[in-house]
Structure formats: C-alpha cells, structure tokens
Amino acid sequence: MNPSSLIPVAQTIPVSWVWFDVLLVLGFWAHILMMNAVFGGGVISLLNSGGKTEPLARGMSKKIPTMLALTINFGVAPLLFLQVNYGQFDYAGTVLMGGWWLAVIPFLLIAYYGFYIWDFKYKSLGTSRNIFLALSLGCMLFIGFMFVNNMTLMLVPGEWTAYLKNGGETMLNFGDPTLLPRYLHFMTGALAIGGVAVAIVGKRAGKESQVTTGLKWFARATVINIGFGFWFLVALPERVMLAFMGGDALATGSLLAALFGAGLIIHAAGRRNLRLSILWAALTVLAMALARHAVRKLMLEPYYSVTDLEVTGQASPLVMFLVALVLGMCVIAWMIRLYLKSGKEA
C-alpha cells in the first residue's frame, strides 16, 4: 500500500502558512519553558525535600501548581496552530495512538491534583507529601512520552500501515530510532530549565544557596543534554541529518545557535550570573524549538510541503486573533504582577 494514500486531504487556510508556522514555534517555545520549569523544578524539589535543603522544596511547592496551570493554557495554542498547517498528519497520528493518547487527560488530572495536595497539605502530610509529588512527576513522564510518540508518529506515514497489519489495534512508535533520544533530550532539558526556575524562586526569597543549587542543575543538565542532542541528531534519517550539517539554512542555523547557546549557558551558570542564565536559557530553547520545527518539515518533505497549502485570503480571523492575543497577554501580565505582589505565594 502506498503510504501517501493514508494521508488525509489538506484543508485550505485563510492567510499565508508563514503566520501559522511562526505562531506555532513561538507558542511551543512559551509552553515548553513553562513545562520544563514544572517538571524540572519538581524533580529538584523531590531530591531536596529534607534536611537543610527542605526550604527549596517548600518554596517550589507554592509555585509549581500555578506554573502547571500556565503550562496547560500555553499548550493549547501551539497544538491548534499545528493542526492548521500539519493537521492531516497530527490527527492521523493521534487516531493511530487511540487510547494511549486519550490517557493523557486522566494522567494530567492526577498530576494536577498531586501537585496541589503536595502544596496545600505540605505540613500536615510530613514526608508522605513526597508520594504525591513523585506521583505527579511520574504522570508528567508518561504524558511527555505520549507527546513524543505522537509528534514522531505523525512524521512517518510509511509506518502507519502497521495499524492495518495488526488488526486495527492502537500503536505506539517504538520502532522509531529517534523516539528514545528525542524523549531523553526533552526531559533532560526540563531539568536544566527547572534549575533556572529554582534559582529564580531562591533569588526572590533571598536564599543564595538555592540560587547556587539551581544554577548547578542548569549547567550540569545542559552538559548531559548536549550528548542526548547528538544522539538525537545521528538517529535521524541520513538526509535529515545532513540538512543539519549544512544542507538546510534553517536546520543548520538553529543547530549552531542551540550549541552556541549551550556554551553560553555553561559559562553564565559557572559565573553564577542569574540574569544571563535566564536570557541564554530562553534563547537556547527558542533555537531548539526552531530545530524541532525544521525536523518536522524535513521529515514530511517526501509527502507534503506547507507551501502548497491553498490560501483563501480571509485575513479578518487572523486580525481578530492577534488583537485578542495582545489584549490577553496584557491581562495575563497584569494578573501575574498582582500575583507576585500579593505575597500570598511567597
């Protein structure tokens, strides 16, 4: 069977695909920064939940539930933009996963409740509170694995025929050589950004030891993640790997920017410069988001090019969205400012 025959017909779009690609990358960037802060901050808290470092865990427990709410909200937009330009592949991958994908919702709810119990019952539960924190982190590991399965499965239409061969049973993308390195690359990156989150919370609380701990995690996880990044690179199909080695401007540029950013991260963290650490972390994650997008476009090249999408020329929906986005971001910024000034979560 020709795999191309399994790909649904692409829908028309109101304006140029460039708008949606840019919004997709920026939306994913905001989402992944928040997700990394939640997961990485949670792991560091779990490993520093007793003795002299216990105040670190207590400080993070007051922040992580709110950050998870922001993670979920910031995750909606990139999924929607993904479905505009690449929906025929994303929907297909989701359907093939079936119940595995639907399981993300209950696992997310369990993680949400676990983080809140960890925070609200912090003192009354004693050391038992760590059970709920570990449960929530385990759920996030599962959710991350399901997302990586979905995002890789959509890129390999040639593997979709396995669904028909196994009698229509739901499938995961275990045969993909990029699955494990891609997953480890993302989750290790979360530990690095979690270190920055810990350092920021410690700085606001006037706890320099917490800043030091966070920046150590930031630097060490970044060093380890360079290795996982190279594993991910060499696991890609040869033509895609070569595109990152000079064959494609976006792919090569984003890879070089990410590597350069990793060097700046290690330098800034080593000098205990929190402001520069935050800046380099944000820019490096943006470069990695661009690299991830380049992988998507290159993997789909044999089947599809986003430039071929039919444009209807109806700009009004995009204008309304951009206006609502600006107003919404202003409201969110105002709410965060009130939240930080209130001192209730300090």
BARO-990187 format. One record per residue (C-alpha): x, y, z; residue in one letter; residue number from 1. Coordinates in pm, 1 decimal, always signed. Example, Ala and Ser with C-alpha at 12.3 -4.5 7.8 and 13.67 -1.06 7.14 Angstrom:
2
REC      east     north        up  aa    i
REC   +1230.0    -450.0    +780.0   A    1
REC   +1367.0    -106.0    +714.0   S    2
//
This chain:
346
REC      east     north        up  aa    i
REC      +0.0      +0.0      +0.0   M    1
REC    +120.6    +349.2     -85.1   N    2
REC    +152.5    +539.6    +247.9   P    3
REC     +55.6    +863.0     +70.8   S    4
REC    -294.6    +723.3     +20.5   S    5
REC    -341.8    +719.0    +400.1   L    6
REC    -275.9   +1093.6    +440.4   I    7
REC    -597.8   +1299.8    +466.5   P    8
REC    -650.9   +1585.8    +222.7   V    9
REC    -508.5   +1918.3    +343.7   A   10
REC    -758.2   +2193.4    +422.0   Q   11
REC    -742.2   +2549.9    +293.3   T   12
REC    -600.7   +2822.4    +518.9   I   13
REC    -713.3   +3186.7    +545.6   P   14
REC    -369.1   +3355.4    +519.8   V   15
REC     -13.1   +3257.3    +437.4   S   16
REC    +126.5   +2948.2    +612.4   W   17
REC    +414.4   +3162.7    +743.6   V   18
REC    +187.2   +3320.8   +1004.8   W   19
REC     +90.0   +2986.1   +1148.7   F   20
REC    +441.6   +2843.5   +1142.4   D   21
REC    +575.3   +3145.8   +1331.2   V   22
REC    +292.3   +3134.1   +1585.6   L   23
REC    +341.7   +2756.9   +1620.5   L   24
REC    +710.2   +2792.4   +1708.9   V   25
REC    +656.2   +3087.2   +1944.7   L   26
REC    +361.6   +2916.9   +2113.8   G   27
REC    +557.3   +2596.0   +2162.1   F   28
REC    +851.0   +2797.4   +2299.5   W   29
REC    +632.7   +2955.2   +2570.1   A   30
REC    +470.0   +2620.5   +2651.1   H   31
REC    +792.0   +2420.4   +2674.8   I   32
REC    +957.3   +2678.4   +2900.2   L   33
REC    +669.1   +2650.2   +3146.5   M   34
REC    +653.5   +2271.4   +3123.0   M   35
REC   +1026.4   +2243.6   +3184.1   N   36
REC   +1001.7   +2468.2   +3488.0   A   37
REC    +726.0   +2249.9   +3633.7   V   38
REC    +885.2   +1910.0   +3572.0   F   39
REC   +1245.4   +2010.3   +3633.0   G   40
REC   +1154.4   +2216.8   +3937.5   G   41
REC    +952.4   +1925.1   +4072.5   G   42
REC   +1237.9   +1676.5   +4031.4   V   43
REC   +1485.6   +1908.3   +4202.0   I   44
REC   +1234.4   +1965.7   +4483.0   S   45
REC   +1187.3   +1591.9   +4531.5   L   46
REC   +1562.5   +1542.9   +4563.3   L   47
REC   +1591.2   +1834.3   +4807.4   N   48
REC   +1288.1   +1761.4   +5024.5   S   49
REC   +1463.1   +1705.4   +5357.3   G   50
REC   +1728.2   +1846.6   +5586.2   G   51
REC   +1890.2   +2182.4   +5519.8   K   52
REC   +1762.3   +2198.6   +5162.1   T   53
REC   +1395.7   +2144.8   +5257.4   E   54
REC   +1309.8   +2518.1   +5219.4   P   55
REC   +1387.1   +2477.3   +4848.4   L   56
REC   +1107.9   +2219.8   +4811.9   A   57
REC    +867.4   +2429.1   +5018.0   R   58
REC    +931.8   +2736.1   +4806.7   G   59
REC    +877.0   +2546.5   +4482.1   M   60
REC    +560.5   +2378.2   +4613.5   S   61
REC    +396.9   +2720.4   +4627.2   K   62
REC    +483.4   +2797.7   +4264.4   K   63
REC    +450.0   +2473.0   +4069.1   I   64
REC     +67.1   +2435.8   +4074.9   P   65
REC     +30.7   +2783.2   +3924.0   T   66
REC    +303.6   +2712.9   +3668.9   M   67
REC    +126.7   +2391.5   +3566.9   L   68
REC    -192.1   +2587.1   +3500.2   A   69
REC      +5.9   +2824.0   +3276.8   L   70
REC    +172.2   +2526.1   +3106.3   T   71
REC    -164.5   +2380.2   +3011.0   I   72
REC    -300.9   +2711.9   +2884.7   N   73
REC     +12.6   +2790.8   +2685.4   F   74
REC      -1.4   +2442.1   +2534.9   G   75
REC    -336.9   +2491.9   +2364.2   V   76
REC    -223.1   +2749.2   +2106.3   A   77
REC     +68.3   +2553.8   +1952.6   P   78
REC    -149.6   +2244.4   +1917.5   L   79
REC    -410.0   +2449.9   +1730.4   L   80
REC    -150.9   +2607.0   +1500.4   F   81
REC      -0.3   +2263.9   +1439.1   L   82
REC    -341.3   +2143.4   +1325.2   Q   83
REC    -379.0   +2436.3   +1083.9   V   84
REC     -64.2   +2365.1    +882.5   N   85
REC      +0.4   +1997.8    +962.6   Y   86
REC    -334.8   +1872.2   +1087.4   G   87
REC    -367.1   +1588.7    +837.8   Q   88
REC     -55.6   +1430.9    +992.2   F   89
REC    -118.1   +1520.6   +1356.0   D   90
REC    -476.5   +1393.1   +1354.0   Y   91
REC    -369.5   +1071.0   +1184.1   A   92
REC    -100.3   +1008.1   +1446.7   G   93
REC    -348.2   +1079.9   +1725.0   T   94
REC    -606.0    +836.9   +1586.6   V   95
REC    -343.9    +563.3   +1545.7   L   96
REC    -245.4    +603.0   +1912.4   M   97
REC    -610.3    +583.5   +2017.2   G   98
REC    -648.7    +508.3   +2387.0   G   99
REC    -286.3    +589.1   +2461.2   W  100
REC    -349.3    +948.2   +2355.2   W  101
REC    -677.9    +973.5   +2545.1   L  102
REC    -496.8    +852.9   +2857.6   A  103
REC    -310.0   +1185.0   +2862.4   V  104
REC    -619.0   +1356.6   +3008.8   I  105
REC    -662.3   +1144.0   +3325.4   P  106
REC    -287.2   +1140.2   +3383.5   F  107
REC    -281.8   +1519.0   +3356.8   L  108
REC    -565.7   +1547.9   +3608.1   L  109
REC    -382.8   +1319.1   +3850.6   I  110
REC     -66.5   +1527.8   +3813.2   A  111
REC    -263.9   +1847.2   +3874.0   Y  112
REC    -427.4   +1717.4   +4191.4   Y  113
REC     -99.7   +1566.7   +4312.4   G  114
REC     +82.1   +1898.3   +4291.1   F  115
REC    -196.4   +2078.3   +4476.7   Y  116
REC    -204.9   +1816.1   +4754.4   I  117
REC    +173.4   +1844.1   +4782.3   W  118
REC    +135.8   +2218.6   +4831.1   D  119
REC    -182.0   +2251.1   +5039.4   F  120
REC    -104.6   +1953.6   +5268.1   K  121
REC    +268.4   +2017.3   +5283.7   Y  122
REC    +295.6   +2041.5   +5663.3   K  123
REC     +18.9   +1802.4   +5766.6   S  124
REC    +140.3   +1514.6   +5547.7   L  125
REC    +502.0   +1535.2   +5659.3   G  126
REC    +735.9   +1326.5   +5445.9   T  127
REC    +435.1   +1146.5   +5294.9   S  128
REC    +378.0   +1455.9   +5082.1   R  129
REC    +660.5   +1336.6   +4856.9   N  130
REC    +441.3   +1046.4   +4745.5   I  131
REC    +207.5   +1293.6   +4575.9   F  132
REC    +496.2   +1487.5   +4425.2   L  133
REC    +651.3   +1168.1   +4286.3   A  134
REC    +310.9   +1058.6   +4153.1   L  135
REC    +266.1   +1388.7   +3970.8   S  136
REC    +615.0   +1372.6   +3822.7   L  137
REC    +553.3   +1014.4   +3709.7   G  138
REC    +236.4   +1127.3   +3534.9   C  139
REC    +430.4   +1402.4   +3359.2   M  140
REC    +687.6   +1147.8   +3241.6   L  141
REC    +404.6    +942.5   +3091.3   F  142
REC    +244.0   +1247.6   +2928.4   I  143
REC    +577.1   +1355.8   +2780.9   G  144
REC    +631.6   +1008.0   +2638.9   F  145
REC    +287.1   +1010.4   +2477.2   M  146
REC    +350.8   +1351.3   +2321.9   F  147
REC    +684.9   +1238.2   +2181.4   V  148
REC    +513.7    +929.4   +2038.6   N  149
REC    +250.2   +1146.2   +1875.0   N  150
REC    +493.8   +1403.3   +1738.4   M  151
REC    +716.8   +1132.2   +1588.4   T  152
REC    +435.9    +910.7   +1459.4   L  153
REC    +292.6   +1197.7   +1256.0   M  154
REC    +627.3   +1227.7   +1075.0   L  155
REC    +642.3    +870.2    +943.0   V  156
REC    +336.5    +795.0    +726.5   P  157
REC    +526.3    +493.7    +595.9   G  158
REC    +482.6    +328.9    +936.5   E  159
REC    +106.8    +389.5    +953.0   W  160
REC     +35.6     +70.8    +761.4   T  161
REC    +135.2    -123.3   +1074.7   A  162
REC    -205.3     -21.4   +1213.9   Y  163
REC    -374.3    -220.6    +939.7   L  164
REC    -137.3    -514.8    +973.0   K  165
REC    -206.4    -557.9   +1345.6   N  166
REC    -583.1    -564.7   +1300.3   G  167
REC    -655.3    -202.0   +1385.5   G  168
REC    -506.3    -209.4   +1734.6   E  169
REC    -370.4    +114.5   +1875.0   T  170
REC      +2.2    +163.3   +1824.5   M  171
REC    +299.8    +349.4   +1963.6   L  172
REC    +607.3    +448.6   +1766.9   N  173
REC    +854.8    +213.4   +1937.0   F  174
REC   +1025.2    +124.6   +1609.2   G  175
REC   +1142.3    +482.9   +1551.0   D  176
REC   +1515.7    +521.1   +1632.4   P  177
REC   +1461.0    +886.6   +1726.5   T  178
REC   +1194.2    +812.9   +1988.4   L  179
REC   +1417.9    +747.2   +2290.8   L  180
REC   +1686.4   +1013.0   +2227.0   P  181
REC   +1419.8   +1272.1   +2148.4   R  182
REC   +1235.1   +1191.2   +2470.8   Y  183
REC   +1550.8   +1196.7   +2683.5   L  184
REC   +1663.3   +1519.3   +2516.6   H  185
REC   +1339.4   +1695.1   +2610.2   F  186
REC   +1318.1   +1562.2   +2965.1   M  187
REC   +1683.6   +1637.1   +3042.7   T  188
REC   +1632.8   +1986.3   +2905.5   G  189
REC   +1345.3   +2017.3   +3152.2   A  190
REC   +1589.1   +1952.9   +3437.5   L  191
REC   +1807.5   +2237.6   +3311.8   A  192
REC   +1522.8   +2487.8   +3288.6   I  193
REC   +1392.3   +2358.8   +3621.6   G  194
REC   +1725.1   +2459.7   +3768.2   G  195
REC   +1671.1   +2814.9   +3642.0   V  196
REC   +1322.2   +2818.2   +3796.5   A  197
REC   +1464.7   +2703.3   +4130.8   V  198
REC   +1729.7   +2975.6   +4112.1   A  199
REC   +1470.7   +3244.8   +4035.3   I  200
REC   +1248.6   +3139.7   +4326.3   V  201
REC   +1552.9   +3128.5   +4554.3   G  202
REC   +1665.2   +3473.8   +4444.2   K  203
REC   +1324.3   +3622.8   +4517.7   R  204
REC   +1328.5   +3458.6   +4859.9   A  205
REC   +1680.7   +3582.8   +4932.8   G  206
REC   +1823.1   +3227.9   +4953.9   K  207
REC   +2158.6   +3232.7   +4778.7   E  208
REC   +2219.2   +2863.5   +4848.3   S  209
REC   +1907.2   +2783.8   +4645.8   Q  210
REC   +2033.5   +3000.5   +4360.1   V  211
REC   +2359.0   +2805.3   +4364.1   T  212
REC   +2175.4   +2472.0   +4363.4   T  213
REC   +1953.0   +2576.1   +4074.8   G  214
REC   +2240.2   +2700.2   +3859.0   L  215
REC   +2436.1   +2379.5   +3922.8   K  216
REC   +2141.6   +2177.8   +3791.1   W  217
REC   +2114.5   +2418.9   +3499.6   F  218
REC   +2476.8   +2375.5   +3392.3   A  219
REC   +2512.2   +2001.6   +3455.8   R  220
REC   +2185.9   +1905.5   +3286.6   A  221
REC   +2285.3   +2118.8   +2985.6   T  222
REC   +2616.8   +1934.4   +2951.9   V  223
REC   +2440.5   +1596.6   +2964.6   I  224
REC   +2176.4   +1715.8   +2721.6   N  225
REC   +2436.1   +1801.6   +2458.6   I  226
REC   +2509.1   +1430.1   +2443.9   G  227
REC   +2142.5   +1337.9   +2408.4   F  228
REC   +2110.4   +1605.9   +2140.3   G  229
REC   +2386.5   +1449.5   +1931.1   F  230
REC   +2227.0   +1105.9   +1977.9   W  231
REC   +1900.2   +1251.5   +1850.5   F  232
REC   +2081.4   +1406.1   +1553.1   L  233
REC   +2254.9   +1086.9   +1438.4   V  234
REC   +1932.6    +886.6   +1487.0   A  235
REC   +1756.9   +1098.3   +1223.5   L  236
REC   +1734.3    +970.2    +865.0   P  237
REC   +2055.0   +1048.8    +678.1   E  238
REC   +1906.1   +1313.9    +450.4   R  239
REC   +1759.2   +1497.8    +752.1   V  240
REC   +2083.0   +1471.3    +948.9   M  241
REC   +2280.2   +1611.7    +656.6   L  242
REC   +2037.3   +1903.4    +635.3   A  243
REC   +2150.3   +1999.1    +987.2   F  244
REC   +2512.6   +1980.9    +874.0   M  245
REC   +2491.0   +2248.8    +608.7   G  246
REC   +2220.7   +2118.9    +376.3   G  247
REC   +1942.6   +2346.3    +500.8   D  248
REC   +1976.0   +2702.5    +631.0   A  249
REC   +1703.8   +2682.9    +899.5   L  250
REC   +1817.0   +2343.6   +1026.3   A  251
REC   +2187.5   +2427.1   +1032.6   T  252
REC   +2136.8   +2775.0   +1175.7   G  253
REC   +1910.5   +2656.6   +1456.9   S  254
REC   +2151.9   +2375.3   +1548.5   L  255
REC   +2451.5   +2610.4   +1561.0   L  256
REC   +2251.7   +2863.6   +1763.6   A  257
REC   +2149.5   +2593.5   +2012.3   A  258
REC   +2509.1   +2471.8   +2051.4   L  259
REC   +2637.4   +2826.0   +2094.7   F  260
REC   +2361.5   +2892.0   +2346.0   G  261
REC   +2456.8   +2579.9   +2540.9   A  262
REC   +2811.1   +2713.4   +2571.1   G  263
REC   +2683.1   +3048.8   +2695.2   L  264
REC   +2459.4   +2869.1   +2945.8   I  265
REC   +2751.6   +2676.8   +3094.5   I  266
REC   +2960.6   +2994.0   +3115.0   H  267
REC   +2685.4   +3206.0   +3274.4   A  268
REC   +2588.8   +2934.4   +3523.5   A  269
REC   +2953.6   +2881.0   +3615.9   G  270
REC   +2987.3   +3251.1   +3695.5   R  271
REC   +2659.0   +3238.6   +3892.3   R  272
REC   +2510.7   +3512.5   +3673.0   N  273
REC   +2136.7   +3451.9   +3704.5   L  274
REC   +2022.2   +3722.9   +3464.3   R  275
REC   +2240.2   +3598.2   +3181.1   L  276
REC   +2143.7   +3240.1   +3264.8   S  277
REC   +1776.5   +3330.1   +3219.0   I  278
REC   +1848.0   +3510.5   +2890.9   L  279
REC   +2060.1   +3232.4   +2739.8   W  280
REC   +1815.0   +2967.5   +2857.7   A  281
REC   +1522.7   +3139.3   +2684.9   A  282
REC   +1712.9   +3198.4   +2358.5   L  283
REC   +1860.0   +2849.0   +2351.1   T  284
REC   +1518.8   +2689.6   +2399.1   V  285
REC   +1389.4   +2908.6   +2114.9   L  286
REC   +1671.9   +2782.6   +1891.1   A  287
REC   +1583.8   +2424.6   +1986.8   M  288
REC   +1217.2   +2491.0   +1908.1   A  289
REC   +1324.2   +2608.2   +1561.7   L  290
REC   +1538.7   +2296.7   +1518.8   A  291
REC   +1244.9   +2078.3   +1618.3   R  292
REC   +1028.3   +2255.0   +1360.5   H  293
REC   +1297.4   +2203.2   +1097.0   A  294
REC   +1295.0   +1829.2   +1174.3   V  295
REC    +918.0   +1823.9   +1118.2   R  296
REC    +936.3   +1997.8    +781.5   K  297
REC   +1227.9   +1787.2    +660.6   L  298
REC   +1069.6   +1457.9    +768.4   M  299
REC    +746.3   +1541.2    +586.1   L  300
REC    +916.4   +1658.9    +264.3   E  301
REC    +858.8   +1331.7     +72.9   P  302
REC    +484.4   +1362.7    +133.6   Y  303
REC    +398.3   +1726.8    +182.4   Y  304
REC    +511.9   +2087.6    +170.6   S  305
REC    +332.1   +2351.4    +372.9   V  306
REC    +396.7   +2599.8     +90.6   T  307
REC    +146.2   +2410.7    -124.5   D  308
REC    -148.8   +2489.1    +102.8   L  309
REC    -431.0   +2677.6     -68.6   E  310
REC    -484.1   +3027.4     +76.6   V  311
REC    -834.5   +3179.2     +72.1   T  312
REC    -719.2   +3533.7    +153.3   G  313
REC    -952.2   +3586.9    +451.4   Q  314
REC    -734.6   +3791.6    +685.8   A  315
REC   -1004.1   +3906.5    +931.6   S  316
REC    -989.6   +3594.0   +1155.5   P  317
REC    -614.1   +3637.3   +1197.9   L  318
REC    -653.7   +4007.2   +1276.9   V  319
REC    -915.1   +3929.5   +1540.1   M  320
REC    -690.0   +3662.3   +1687.6   F  321
REC    -387.2   +3893.3   +1705.9   L  322
REC    -591.8   +4166.1   +1874.2   V  323
REC    -729.8   +3915.5   +2124.4   A  324
REC    -378.3   +3779.5   +2179.2   L  325
REC    -233.3   +4118.8   +2262.8   V  326
REC    -520.2   +4202.5   +2497.4   L  327
REC    -499.7   +3858.7   +2657.7   G  328
REC    -125.1   +3886.0   +2715.2   M  329
REC    -174.1   +4225.6   +2876.1   C  330
REC    -434.7   +4079.9   +3111.7   V  331
REC    -211.1   +3782.7   +3193.7   I  332
REC     +83.3   +4013.7   +3263.3   A  333
REC    -136.5   +4222.3   +3493.2   W  334
REC    -259.6   +3912.6   +3676.4   M  335
REC     +93.6   +3778.7   +3721.0   I  336
REC    +203.3   +4115.7   +3854.3   R  337
REC     -77.0   +4112.5   +4111.3   L  338
REC      +8.0   +3752.8   +4197.6   Y  339
REC    +371.6   +3836.5   +4263.2   L  340
REC    +287.8   +4149.9   +4463.7   K  341
REC     +28.6   +3980.2   +4678.0   S  342
REC    +285.8   +3780.2   +4869.2   G  343
REC     +36.1   +3500.8   +4922.1   K  344
REC    +255.3   +3251.4   +4742.4   E  345
REC    +589.9   +3394.8   +4855.0   A  346
//
